[in-house]
Amino acid sequence: MSHTERQITVGERGRVVLPSAVRAELDLKPGTRMLLSTEEDGSLRLRPYRVAAEQTRGLLRDLSGGSMVAELLTERRAEAAREDTE
C-alpha cells in the first residue's frame, strides 16, 4: 500500500467523508468499525478496528512469547538448583 495524503473537510456536524479511492484501497465497507487516535503531535490516526486489533495481538505475542519468558525460566531454574544444593 502506498502512502498518500488527501485533503478532506470537516462538515458542520464534525463529519468527514473518506474519498472513495481510500475506501477501496483499504476495503472499507459501510459499517466498518474504525479506531480514531489522537497523536501527541496533534495529528489524527484512523485505522480499521481489525487492523488495530491485529497490531495489538502482535504486540502482546511479542511481549509474552519471546526471550523474556525463557530468560525468566532460566533464572528460576538456576535459583531452584542453588536452593537444592544448599
Backbone torsions as a table, in degrees:
resi	resn	phi	psi	omega
1	MET	NA	136.6	-178.9
2	SER	-89.6	154.1	176.8
3	HIS	-83.7	124.2	178.4
4	THR	-134.5	153.4	173.7
5	GLU	-124.5	139.4	177.8
6	ARG	-135.5	146.3	176.7
7	GLN	-87.9	129.4	175.6
8	ILE	-130.7	165.3	-177.0
9	THR	-121.6	140.0	174.8
10	VAL	-83.1	125.2	-179.5
11	GLY	-77.6	177.9	-177.2
12	GLU	-57.1	-35.5	-178.6
13	ARG	-95.2	15.2	179.0
14	GLY	82.3	12.0	-177.3
15	ARG	-89.9	147.3	172.4
16	VAL	-125.3	151.4	178.0
17	VAL	-112.1	125.9	176.4
18	LEU	-79.9	130.4	179.8
19	PRO	-57.3	147.7	-176.7
20	SER	-58.9	-34.6	179.2
21	ALA	-63.7	-37.8	178.1
22	VAL	-68.3	-44.7	178.8
23	ARG	-60.3	-40.4	179.7
24	ALA	-68.5	-44.1	-178.3
25	GLU	-61.6	-37.2	-178.3
26	LEU	-96.2	3.3	-179.3
27	ASP	54.9	47.5	178.9
28	LEU	-90.0	124.9	179.8
29	LYS	-111.4	160.6	174.7
30	PRO	-54.7	132.5	-179.2
31	GLY	92.7	-4.6	177.9
32	THR	-61.8	128.2	178.3
33	ARG	-77.9	136.4	-178.2
34	MET	-123.3	154.5	175.7
35	LEU	-117.0	122.6	-179.4
36	LEU	-107.5	124.8	179.1
37	SER	-120.1	142.9	171.0
38	THR	-98.3	132.9	-177.9
39	GLU	-96.6	160.9	-178.5
40	GLU	-60.8	-29.2	-178.3
41	ASP	-83.2	6.1	178.8
42	GLY	89.6	2.1	179.4
43	SER	-89.6	166.8	176.9
44	LEU	-110.5	147.0	175.2
45	ARG	-126.4	123.9	-178.1
46	LEU	-119.3	120.3	-178.4
47	ARG	-132.2	145.2	171.3
48	PRO	-58.9	139.1	-177.6
49	TYR	-55.3	-38.5	-178.9
50	ARG	-62.5	-36.7	178.7
51	VAL	-68.3	-44.9	178.8
52	ALA	-61.2	-41.1	179.8
53	ALA	-65.6	-41.4	178.0
54	GLU	-62.8	-42.1	178.8
55	GLN	-64.1	-41.0	178.8
56	THR	-65.1	-43.5	177.6
57	ARG	-60.6	-39.6	178.4
58	GLY	-63.0	-42.5	178.1
59	LEU	-63.2	-44.6	179.8
60	LEU	-64.2	-38.6	178.6
61	ARG	-63.1	-43.5	179.3
62	ASP	-62.6	-40.9	-178.2
63	LEU	-71.6	-34.6	-173.1
64	SER	-91.6	-21.9	-169.8
65	GLY	-99.1	-37.9	-162.6
66	GLY	-73.6	-146.3	-169.6
67	SER	-66.7	-25.7	-179.2
68	MET	-61.8	-40.9	178.9
69	VAL	-67.0	-46.1	179.1
70	ALA	-61.7	-40.2	178.9
71	GLU	-63.6	-43.4	178.7
72	LEU	-62.8	-43.8	178.5
73	LEU	-62.0	-41.7	178.9
74	THR	-61.6	-44.3	178.6
75	GLU	-62.2	-44.5	-178.9
76	ARG	-64.5	-40.0	178.7
77	ARG	-65.2	-40.0	178.6
78	ALA	-64.0	-41.8	177.9
79	GLU	-62.8	-43.0	179.7
80	ALA	-63.7	-40.1	179.1
81	ALA	-64.9	-40.8	177.9
82	ARG	-63.2	-41.4	179.5
83	GLU	-64.7	-36.0	179.9
84	ASP	-67.4	-31.8	-178.0
85	THR	-84.5	-13.3	-179.0
86	GLU	-83.8	NA	NA
